[in-house]
């Protein structure tokens, strides 16, 4: 069974719906839902936090809440209890090794002296993997 046949068997509101398949001599055309909302990554807006010079340091599914239970695309990042400024003197950081096991970046886990907002990107990657 190929990918198109597999996709045709799916029918769920959170999975791209395949309506029809057309084949020409050189191409295959798939008729699917129109998705106007854009990619989740573009809507997550971690860059807003990072542009302000802040790293969250404890991103996990429990810290991403829905503003409205009927709109899964309207998410809010919460719990800044372990957050820190990106360019902070590492000697003044209260918790150098922090976060939730399974979601923390290797550089935090290894307690490296310097790490950056990329630790949030690692945590987001783990979250996307789970999803």
C-alpha positions in Angstrom: 0.0 0.0 0.0 1.5 3.3 -1.0 1.3 6.7 0.8 -1.7 8.0 -1.2 -3.7 4.8 -0.5 -2.9 5.1 3.2 -3.8 8.8 3.2 -7.2 8.0 1.6 -8.1 5.7 4.5 -7.8 8.6 7.1 -10.8 10.6 8.1 -10.2 12.8 11.1 -10.6 16.6 11.6 -6.9 16.9 12.6 -5.5 15.0 9.6 -5.3 16.4 6.1 -8.2 15.0 4.1 -7.6 13.5 0.7 -10.6 14.0 -1.6 -9.4 12.9 -5.0 -6.3 11.8 -7.0 -5.7 12.7 -10.6 -2.8 11.3 -12.6 -1.3 12.6 -15.8 1.6 11.2 -17.8 4.1 13.2 -15.8 2.4 14.2 -12.5 0.1 13.1 -9.7 -2.4 15.7 -8.4 -3.9 15.4 -5.0 -7.1 17.3 -4.0 -6.9 18.0 -0.3 -8.3 20.5 2.2 -7.3 24.1 1.9 -5.2 25.1 5.0 -5.1 28.9 5.4 -3.8 29.0 9.0 -0.1 28.4 8.2 2.4 26.2 9.9 2.4 25.6 13.6 6.0 26.6 14.0 5.3 30.0 12.4 2.5 30.6 14.8 4.3 29.4 18.0 6.2 32.7 18.2 9.1 31.6 20.4 11.0 34.2 18.6 9.1 36.9 20.5 10.4 35.6 23.8 13.9 35.2 22.4 13.9 38.7 20.7 13.3 40.1 24.2 16.4 38.4 25.4 14.6 35.7 27.4 14.9 31.9 27.3 12.0 29.9 28.9 14.1 26.8 29.9 11.1 24.6 30.8 9.1 24.2 27.6 6.9 21.0 27.8 3.4 20.1 26.7 2.1 21.1 30.2 3.4 24.6 29.7 1.6 25.2 26.4 -2.0 26.0 27.1 -5.0 26.6 24.9 -6.6 30.1 25.2 -10.0 28.5 24.2 -10.8 24.8 24.3 -12.5 25.1 20.9 -9.5 26.6 19.1 -6.4 24.4 19.2 -4.5 26.9 17.2 -4.7 29.7 19.8 -1.9 28.6 22.2 -0.2 30.4 25.1 3.2 29.6 26.6 3.0 29.7 30.4 5.1 29.1 33.5 8.2 31.3 33.3 9.4 30.3 36.7 12.7 28.9 35.4 13.2 31.5 32.6 16.3 33.6 32.5 17.9 36.3 30.4 19.9 35.0 27.5 22.9 37.2 28.2 23.0 36.8 31.9 26.3 36.2 33.8 26.3 32.4 34.4 27.6 32.9 37.9 24.4 34.9 38.7 21.9 32.3 37.4 20.2 30.6 40.3 19.4 27.3 38.6 21.9 26.5 35.8 20.6 23.0 35.5 16.8 23.2 35.3 13.8 22.0 33.3 11.9 18.8 33.0 13.7 15.6 32.3 13.0 14.4 28.7 12.6 18.0 27.5 15.8 19.7 28.5 18.6 20.3 26.0 21.8 18.4 26.4 23.8 21.5 27.2 21.6 22.2 30.2 21.6 18.6 31.3 25.4 18.5 31.1 25.5 21.8 33.1 27.6 23.6 30.6 28.6 27.1 31.7 27.1 28.9 28.7 23.9 28.0 26.8 21.5 30.0 24.8 17.9 30.3 23.8 18.5 27.3 21.5 17.7 25.2 24.6 14.0 26.2 24.0 14.3 25.1 20.3 15.5 21.7 21.5 12.5 21.4 23.9 10.1 22.5 21.1 11.6 19.7 18.9 10.9 17.2 21.6 7.3 18.4 21.9 6.8 18.2 18.1 8.3 14.7 18.1 5.7 13.7 20.7 2.9 15.2 18.6 
